[in-house]
Amino acid sequence: MIMKAIIGLIGLGVMGENLALNIAEKGFQISVYNRTREKTEKLKEKINNEEKIKSKLIINYDLDEFIDSLVKPKKIILMLTAGTPIDKTIDRLIPKLDKNDIIIDGGNSFFEDTERRNSALNKIGINYLGVGVSGGEEGARHGPCIMVGGSKEAYKTDNKISIEDIFNKIAAKTNGDRNLTCCSYLGERGSGHFVKMVHNGIEYGIMQILAESYDFICNRMGISSKECSEIFEEWNNNELNSYLLEISYQVLKKTDSETRKSLVEMILDKAGHKGTGKWTSQTALNLGVSIPTIDAAVSARMLSYFKEDRVKLSELYSNDVRKSEKYQDKKIAFSDLSFGSNNNTYTKFNKERILDLIKNGIYCSIIMSYTQGISLIQAANTEYNYNVSLKEVARIWKGGCIIRAKLLENIEEAYKNQANSTSLLYNNEIKQILQDKYEDWIELVKIYRSNNIPCPAISSALDYFESWKSSILPANFIQALRDYFGSHGYKRIDKDGDFHTSWT
């Protein structure tokens, strides 16, 4: 009798290969297929001496053989590049599948594509799940965070082993608790990929905030990468504890084998991006949600690409600007932050105080990045009727994923005790954190500005917070201008109704 697999996987790139190994290691029979033979051979060689995994892995070189190797209903995970490759693969699969079979898109697909595919496949009786998988290579292999959207029945129901059973077994565990997996069914249609998109947007924001902190500490204060690594490691032991800060200090202490310098200093300052951050910004604009810190992070990555122009413009502007007496008079030297000291000595107290400002400022800014992402999920719940639980999102983000952090404990607790549609800024614990660190946050942005150091994410985060807690904003002036040139009308503060003025 030919052995059949409980689940299949197409796409043996880094994520696909490691997810397949994770599933096999957890004891599930899995069948795999890749369009090109090279990656299949690589996987075959990799498991050659791993009998436990080898016995659970069925390797195929032909798509029809792959399909035939699966039990019914067939469950197929796609770990492919977002966009056209997924559509083409689905088109190839449709004639080979039966009603009630399940396609699981585990890639970084745009949620609107997931909505479209879900609708088209449902019409012909094939179930479609859009599943966000976070954690990178390491997470896929040993325990990712899994965000599931689509048919709840297809996810949970099977006479043998359900997709839920498999995903719960391979996912990361919250704080090591085997009963609390970082995997959850979040809602219908494209909700899983929507939440993953927001996750990536928050990730953009936090990475940019940390990069701006690194820039200040190493490039402006003259602190070595090694010492900065030690500072980040110390911060990671306290309230700022997070995966991104953890890998930050590991990155900073890595030495380049060729030059013996810090490796990060040898890396060209041009950041790549795969589109998920851009999708987050575009979607926020479509839904009318303000996410300026995430937007700033996306823009900063795009701007970093123009290295040649940045070098030319730095030479064109900085020489003239920095020599001016006006600039020298207004610049706040780091030594001026001794708060009472009139000398220009760079003291240990100054250094420690500045680092405190940075620590507190980035903590507040990171809170704003999460707040903005959560507000986008709230808007999607209203617009697309996803009904995603914010408490559940915070819970599964606590393990396995890239943005896992101690702060998520506060966020999970917040949404245990307040409505799913209420802003995180209303939570008393978050309020206390922001109030305690608010003055340091302001002071930090002042120092960045007065020393000509760009901080788009940190400053936009502060502006976002200031705007939300301002009872009056100058939008009345904007409405007056709109009425002047476009007769758009306005409302008044003293009576009901819509009004228009002939301004000339």
C-alpha positions as CSV (number, residue, x, y, z in Angstrom):
1,M,0.0,0.0,0.0
2,I,1.4,3.4,-1.0
3,M,1.8,5.8,1.9
4,K,-0.3,8.9,1.7
5,A,0.4,12.3,3.3
6,I,-2.0,14.2,5.6
7,I,-0.9,17.5,4.2
8,G,1.1,18.8,1.2
9,L,3.3,21.8,0.6
10,I,4.3,23.5,-2.6
11,G,7.3,25.9,-2.6
12,L,10.6,24.8,-1.1
13,G,12.2,28.2,-0.6
14,V,13.6,29.1,2.8
15,M,10.2,29.4,4.5
16,G,8.6,26.5,2.7
17,E,11.5,24.1,3.4
18,N,11.7,24.9,7.1
19,L,7.9,24.7,7.5
20,A,7.9,21.3,5.9
21,L,10.7,20.1,8.2
22,N,8.8,21.4,11.2
23,I,5.6,19.6,10.2
24,A,7.5,16.3,9.6
25,E,9.4,16.6,12.8
26,K,6.2,17.0,14.7
27,G,5.1,13.6,13.4
28,F,2.8,14.5,10.5
29,Q,3.2,12.8,7.1
30,I,3.8,15.6,4.6
31,S,4.3,15.5,0.8
32,V,6.3,18.3,-0.8
33,Y,6.8,19.6,-4.4
34,N,8.8,22.4,-6.0
35,R,8.5,23.7,-9.5
36,T,12.3,23.4,-10.0
37,R,14.3,20.3,-9.2
38,E,17.2,22.0,-7.6
39,K,15.5,23.0,-4.4
40,T,13.9,19.5,-4.1
41,E,17.3,17.9,-4.4
42,K,18.7,20.3,-1.8
43,L,16.0,19.2,0.7
44,K,16.5,15.6,-0.1
45,E,20.2,15.9,0.7
46,K,19.5,17.9,3.9
47,I,17.4,15.1,5.4
48,N,19.5,12.3,4.3
49,N,20.7,11.4,7.8
50,E,17.6,12.5,9.7
51,E,15.6,9.3,9.8
52,K,12.8,10.7,11.9
53,I,12.0,13.5,9.4
54,K,12.9,11.4,6.4
55,S,10.2,8.8,7.3
56,K,7.6,11.5,7.4
57,L,8.5,13.4,4.2
58,I,7.3,12.3,0.7
59,I,9.3,14.1,-1.9
60,N,7.8,14.6,-5.4
61,Y,9.2,15.8,-8.7
62,D,5.9,15.8,-10.5
63,L,2.8,17.8,-9.6
64,D,0.4,14.9,-10.5
65,E,2.3,12.5,-8.3
66,F,2.2,15.2,-5.5
67,I,-1.6,15.5,-5.8
68,D,-2.0,11.7,-5.8
69,S,0.1,11.4,-2.6
70,L,-2.5,13.3,-0.5
71,V,-5.4,11.9,1.5
72,K,-8.8,13.4,1.0
73,P,-9.8,16.1,1.6
74,K,-6.5,17.3,0.1
75,K,-4.8,20.0,2.1
76,I,-2.1,21.9,0.2
77,I,0.0,24.7,1.7
78,L,1.4,27.2,-0.8
79,M,4.7,28.8,0.3
80,L,5.3,31.0,-2.8
81,T,6.2,34.5,-3.7
82,A,3.1,36.8,-3.4
83,G,1.2,37.7,-6.6
84,T,1.4,36.0,-10.0
85,P,3.2,32.8,-8.8
86,I,0.3,32.0,-6.5
87,D,-2.3,32.7,-9.1
88,K,-0.5,30.5,-11.7
89,T,-0.1,27.6,-9.2
90,I,-3.8,27.8,-8.2
91,D,-4.8,27.7,-11.9
92,R,-2.7,24.5,-12.3
93,L,-4.2,22.9,-9.2
94,I,-7.9,23.6,-9.8
95,P,-8.4,20.9,-12.5
96,K,-6.6,18.3,-10.2
97,L,-8.7,19.0,-7.0
98,D,-12.1,17.9,-5.9
99,K,-14.8,19.8,-4.0
100,N,-14.0,20.4,-0.3
101,D,-10.2,20.2,-0.9
102,I,-8.3,23.0,0.8
103,I,-5.7,25.4,-0.5
104,I,-3.7,27.2,2.2
105,D,-1.8,30.3,1.1
106,G,1.0,30.6,3.7
107,G,2.9,33.4,1.9
108,N,2.9,37.1,2.3
109,S,-0.1,37.7,0.1
110,F,-1.9,41.0,-0.1
111,F,-5.3,40.5,1.7
112,E,-7.3,41.8,-1.3
113,D,-5.8,39.1,-3.4
114,T,-6.8,36.6,-0.7
115,E,-10.3,38.0,-0.8
116,R,-10.4,37.6,-4.6
117,R,-9.1,34.0,-4.6
118,N,-11.3,33.0,-1.7
119,S,-14.4,34.2,-3.6
120,A,-13.4,32.5,-6.9
121,L,-12.5,29.2,-5.3
122,N,-15.6,29.0,-3.1
123,K,-17.8,29.2,-6.2
124,I,-16.3,25.9,-7.4
125,G,-16.4,24.3,-4.0
126,I,-12.7,24.5,-3.1
127,N,-11.9,26.0,0.3
128,Y,-9.2,28.7,0.6
129,L,-7.3,29.8,3.7
130,G,-5.2,32.9,3.8
131,V,-2.6,32.3,6.6
132,G,0.0,34.7,7.8
133,V,3.2,33.0,9.0
134,S,5.7,35.1,11.0
135,G,9.0,34.2,12.5
136,G,11.4,34.1,9.6
137,E,13.5,31.0,8.9
138,E,14.1,30.1,12.5
139,G,10.4,30.5,13.3
140,A,9.2,28.4,10.4
141,R,11.6,25.6,11.5
142,H,11.0,25.6,15.2
143,G,7.7,27.5,15.9
144,P,6.2,30.4,14.0
145,C,3.3,32.6,14.8
146,I,0.3,31.6,12.6
147,M,-2.6,33.9,11.7
148,V,-5.4,32.0,10.1
149,G,-8.2,33.5,8.0
150,G,-10.8,31.9,5.7
151,S,-13.3,29.1,6.2
152,K,-13.5,28.1,9.9
153,E,-15.1,24.8,9.0
154,A,-12.2,23.9,6.6
155,Y,-9.7,24.9,9.2
156,K,-11.1,23.0,12.1
157,T,-12.9,20.0,10.7
158,D,-11.5,16.7,9.5
159,N,-12.3,13.1,10.4
160,K,-8.5,12.3,10.7
161,I,-6.3,15.3,11.4
162,S,-7.4,18.9,10.9
163,I,-5.3,21.8,9.8
164,E,-5.9,23.3,13.3
165,D,-4.3,20.2,14.8
166,I,-1.3,20.5,12.6
167,F,-0.8,24.2,13.0
168,N,-1.2,24.2,16.8
169,K,1.4,21.5,17.0
170,I,4.0,23.3,14.9
171,A,3.4,26.9,16.2
172,A,5.4,28.6,18.9
173,K,4.1,28.5,22.4
174,T,3.2,31.5,24.5
175,N,5.8,31.8,27.3
176,G,6.6,28.2,26.9
177,D,3.1,27.1,27.8
178,R,2.3,24.0,25.6
179,N,-1.4,24.7,25.9
180,L,-1.2,28.3,24.6
181,T,0.0,28.1,21.0
182,C,0.8,31.2,19.0
183,C,-1.8,30.2,16.4
184,S,-5.3,31.3,16.1
185,Y,-8.3,31.4,13.7
186,L,-8.9,35.2,13.4
187,G,-11.8,35.5,11.0
188,E,-13.3,35.0,7.6
189,R,-11.8,35.5,4.1
190,G,-8.7,37.7,4.1
191,S,-8.5,38.5,7.8
192,G,-5.4,36.3,8.4
193,H,-3.4,38.0,5.7
194,F,-4.7,41.4,6.8
195,V,-3.4,40.9,10.3
196,K,-0.1,39.6,8.9
197,M,0.2,42.8,6.8
198,V,-0.4,45.0,9.8
199,H,2.2,42.9,11.7
200,N,4.7,43.7,9.0
201,G,3.8,47.4,9.1
202,I,4.4,47.5,12.9
203,E,7.6,45.7,12.2
204,Y,8.7,48.4,9.8
205,G,7.9,51.1,12.4
206,I,9.9,49.4,15.2
207,M,12.9,48.6,13.0
208,Q,13.1,52.3,11.9
209,I,12.7,53.5,15.5
210,L,15.6,51.2,16.6
211,A,17.7,52.3,13.5
212,E,17.2,55.9,14.5
213,S,18.4,55.1,18.0
214,Y,21.4,53.2,16.6
215,D,22.2,56.2,14.4
216,F,22.1,58.6,17.4
217,I,24.2,56.4,19.7
218,C,26.9,55.2,17.3
219,N,27.1,57.7,14.4
220,R,26.4,60.9,16.4
221,M,27.6,60.2,20.0
222,G,30.6,58.2,18.8
223,I,29.8,55.1,20.9
224,S,31.2,51.9,19.4
225,S,28.9,49.3,17.9
226,K,30.2,46.9,20.6
227,E,29.2,49.3,23.4
228,C,25.9,50.0,21.7
229,S,25.3,46.2,21.6
230,E,25.8,46.1,25.4
231,I,23.4,49.0,25.9
232,F,20.7,47.4,23.8
233,E,21.2,44.1,25.6
234,E,20.7,45.8,29.0
235,W,17.6,47.5,27.7
236,N,16.3,44.1,26.4
237,N,16.5,42.8,30.0
238,N,13.8,45.2,31.1
239,E,10.6,46.7,29.8
240,L,11.9,47.1,26.2
241,N,12.3,43.3,26.0
242,S,11.5,42.2,22.4
243,Y,12.8,39.9,19.6
244,L,13.8,42.9,17.5
245,L,15.9,44.5,20.2
246,E,17.4,41.1,21.0
247,I,18.6,40.6,17.4
248,S,19.7,44.2,17.3
249,Y,22.4,43.7,20.0
250,Q,23.4,40.5,18.3
251,V,23.8,42.3,15.0
252,L,25.9,45.1,16.6
253,K,28.4,42.8,18.2
254,K,29.1,40.8,15.0
255,T,32.7,41.4,13.7
256,D,33.5,41.4,9.9
257,S,35.9,38.5,9.3
258,E,37.7,40.5,6.5
259,T,38.2,44.0,8.0
260,R,37.9,43.0,11.7
261,K,35.5,46.0,12.0
262,S,31.9,45.8,13.2
263,L,30.0,44.1,10.4
264,V,27.0,46.5,10.5
265,E,29.4,49.4,9.7
266,M,30.5,47.6,6.5
267,I,26.9,47.2,5.2
268,L,25.7,49.8,2.6
269,D,22.9,51.9,4.0
270,K,20.3,51.0,1.4
271,A,17.3,49.1,2.9
272,G,15.3,46.6,0.9
273,H,11.5,46.2,1.1
274,K,9.1,43.6,-0.4
275,G,5.9,45.6,-0.4
276,T,4.1,44.6,2.8
277,G,4.9,47.9,4.5
278,K,3.7,49.8,1.4
279,W,0.5,47.7,1.5
280,T,-0.1,48.7,5.1
281,S,0.3,52.4,4.3
282,Q,-1.9,52.2,1.2
283,T,-4.6,50.3,3.0
284,A,-4.6,52.8,5.9
285,L,-5.1,55.6,3.4
286,N,-8.0,53.7,1.8
287,L,-9.6,53.1,5.2
288,G,-9.0,56.7,6.5
289,V,-6.7,55.6,9.3
290,S,-3.7,57.6,10.5
291,I,-0.5,55.5,10.8
292,P,2.3,58.1,10.4
293,T,5.1,56.2,12.2
294,I,4.6,53.2,9.9
295,D,4.3,55.6,6.9
296,A,7.6,57.3,8.0
297,A,9.3,53.9,8.2
298,V,8.2,52.9,4.7
299,S,9.3,56.3,3.3
300,A,12.7,56.1,5.1
301,R,13.4,52.8,3.5
302,M,12.5,54.2,0.1
303,L,14.6,57.3,0.6
304,S,17.6,55.2,1.7
305,Y,17.7,53.6,-1.7
306,F,19.0,56.9,-3.3
307,K,22.4,56.6,-1.8
308,E,24.3,58.5,-4.6
309,D,22.0,61.5,-4.4
310,R,22.2,61.5,-0.6
311,V,26.0,61.6,-0.7
312,K,26.0,64.5,-3.2
313,L,23.3,66.5,-1.3
314,S,25.1,66.0,2.1
315,E,28.2,67.6,0.5
316,L,26.1,70.4,-1.1
317,Y,24.3,71.4,2.1
318,S,26.2,70.3,5.2
319,N,29.4,72.3,4.6
320,D,27.6,75.6,4.3
321,V,25.0,75.0,7.0
322,R,27.3,73.7,9.7
323,K,29.8,76.6,9.3
324,S,27.1,79.3,9.8
325,E,27.2,81.1,13.1
326,K,23.4,80.8,13.4
327,Y,23.7,77.1,13.3
328,Q,26.4,77.0,15.9
329,D,24.5,79.2,18.3
330,K,21.3,77.1,18.1
331,K,22.8,73.7,18.1
332,I,22.4,71.8,21.4
333,A,25.6,70.1,22.3
334,F,25.4,66.7,24.0
335,S,27.3,68.2,26.9
336,D,24.6,70.8,27.4
337,L,22.3,68.0,28.6
338,S,24.1,67.8,32.0
339,F,21.2,69.8,33.3
340,G,22.9,72.5,35.3
341,S,26.5,72.0,34.2
342,N,28.0,74.9,32.3
343,N,31.2,73.2,31.1
344,N,31.6,71.5,27.8
345,T,33.0,68.3,29.2
346,Y,31.4,65.1,27.9
347,T,30.7,63.5,31.3
348,K,29.5,60.1,32.2
349,F,26.3,61.7,33.7
350,N,25.5,63.3,30.3
351,K,26.0,60.0,28.5
352,E,23.8,58.1,30.8
353,R,21.1,60.8,30.8
354,I,21.1,60.9,27.0
355,L,20.8,57.1,26.8
356,D,17.8,57.3,29.2
357,L,16.2,59.8,26.9
358,I,16.7,57.4,24.0
359,K,15.4,54.4,25.9
360,N,12.3,56.2,27.1
361,G,11.7,57.9,23.7
362,I,11.9,54.7,21.7
363,Y,9.6,52.9,24.2
364,C,6.9,55.5,23.7
365,S,7.4,55.4,19.9
366,I,7.1,51.6,19.8
367,I,3.8,51.9,21.7
368,M,2.6,54.3,19.0
369,S,3.6,51.8,16.2
370,Y,1.5,49.1,17.9
371,T,-1.3,51.6,18.5
372,Q,-1.4,52.5,14.8
373,G,-1.4,48.9,13.6
374,I,-4.2,48.0,16.0
375,S,-6.3,50.9,14.9
376,L,-6.0,49.6,11.3
377,I,-7.2,46.2,12.4
378,Q,-10.1,47.9,14.1
379,A,-11.0,49.8,10.9
380,A,-10.9,46.5,9.0
381,N,-13.2,44.9,11.5
382,T,-15.7,47.6,10.6
383,E,-15.1,47.8,6.9
384,Y,-14.7,44.1,6.1
385,N,-16.7,42.6,9.0
386,Y,-13.7,40.5,10.0
387,N,-14.5,40.5,13.7
388,V,-10.8,39.9,14.6
389,S,-10.2,39.8,18.4
390,L,-7.5,42.2,19.4
391,K,-6.8,40.3,22.6
392,E,-6.2,37.2,20.5
393,V,-3.9,39.0,18.1
394,A,-1.8,40.4,21.0
395,R,-1.7,36.9,22.5
396,I,-0.4,35.1,19.5
397,W,2.0,37.9,18.7
398,K,3.7,37.2,22.0
399,G,5.6,34.2,20.6
400,G,7.1,33.1,17.4
401,C,6.7,36.3,15.4
402,I,9.1,39.1,14.6
403,I,7.3,41.7,16.7
404,R,7.0,39.6,19.8
405,A,7.7,41.8,22.8
406,K,7.0,42.2,26.5
407,L,4.8,45.1,25.7
408,L,2.3,42.8,24.1
409,E,1.4,41.5,27.6
410,N,0.1,45.0,28.4
411,I,-1.7,45.1,25.1
412,E,-3.3,41.7,25.6
413,E,-4.4,42.7,29.1
414,A,-5.8,46.0,27.8
415,Y,-8.1,44.2,25.4
416,K,-9.3,41.8,28.1
417,N,-10.7,44.8,29.9
418,Q,-11.8,47.2,27.2
419,A,-13.9,47.0,24.0
420,N,-12.4,45.6,20.8
421,S,-13.0,49.0,19.1
422,T,-11.4,51.2,21.8
423,S,-8.0,52.9,21.2
424,L,-5.1,51.4,23.1
425,L,-4.4,55.0,24.3
426,Y,-7.5,54.7,26.7
427,N,-5.8,51.9,28.6
428,N,-4.7,53.1,32.1
429,E,-1.4,51.1,32.1
430,I,-0.4,52.5,28.7
431,K,-1.5,55.9,29.8
432,Q,0.8,55.7,32.8
433,I,3.8,54.6,30.7
434,L,3.3,57.5,28.3
435,Q,2.9,60.0,31.1
436,D,6.0,58.8,32.9
437,K,8.2,59.0,29.8
438,Y,6.5,61.9,27.9
439,E,9.0,64.7,28.9
440,D,12.0,62.5,28.0
441,W,10.4,61.7,24.6
442,I,10.0,65.4,23.9
443,E,13.5,66.2,25.0
444,L,14.9,63.4,22.7
445,V,13.2,64.8,19.6
446,K,14.6,68.3,20.5
447,I,18.1,66.9,20.6
448,Y,17.7,65.0,17.3
449,R,16.4,68.2,15.6
450,S,18.9,70.6,17.1
451,N,21.8,68.3,16.0
452,N,20.4,67.8,12.4
453,I,19.8,64.1,13.0
454,P,16.8,62.7,11.0
455,C,14.3,60.8,13.2
456,P,11.2,60.4,11.0
457,A,9.7,57.5,12.9
458,I,10.3,58.8,16.4
459,S,9.2,62.3,15.7
460,S,6.1,61.2,13.7
461,A,5.2,58.9,16.7
462,L,5.4,61.9,19.0
463,D,3.3,64.0,16.6
464,Y,0.7,61.2,16.4
465,F,0.4,61.1,20.2
466,E,0.3,64.9,20.5
467,S,-2.5,65.1,17.8
468,W,-4.6,62.4,19.6
469,K,-4.5,64.3,22.9
470,S,-5.2,67.7,21.4
471,S,-8.8,68.7,21.8
472,I,-8.3,71.3,19.1
473,L,-6.5,70.9,15.8
474,P,-6.2,73.4,12.9
475,A,-8.6,71.4,10.7
476,N,-11.0,74.3,10.9
477,F,-8.5,76.4,8.9
478,I,-8.3,73.6,6.3
479,Q,-12.1,73.5,6.1
480,A,-12.2,77.2,5.5
481,L,-9.7,76.9,2.6
482,R,-11.6,74.0,1.1
483,D,-14.8,76.0,1.2
484,Y,-13.0,79.0,-0.4
485,F,-11.7,77.2,-3.4
486,G,-14.1,74.3,-3.8
487,S,-17.3,75.3,-2.0
488,H,-17.0,72.2,0.1
489,G,-18.9,73.7,3.0
490,Y,-18.2,73.4,6.8
491,K,-19.9,72.8,10.1
492,R,-20.0,75.3,13.0
493,I,-19.2,74.9,16.6
494,D,-22.2,76.9,17.8
495,K,-25.1,75.4,15.8
496,D,-26.1,72.4,13.7
497,G,-26.2,72.2,9.9
498,D,-23.9,72.6,6.9
499,F,-22.6,76.1,5.9
500,H,-20.9,77.8,3.0
501,T,-19.5,81.3,2.8
502,S,-18.8,83.5,-0.2
503,W,-15.3,84.4,1.0
504,T,-14.7,87.2,-1.5
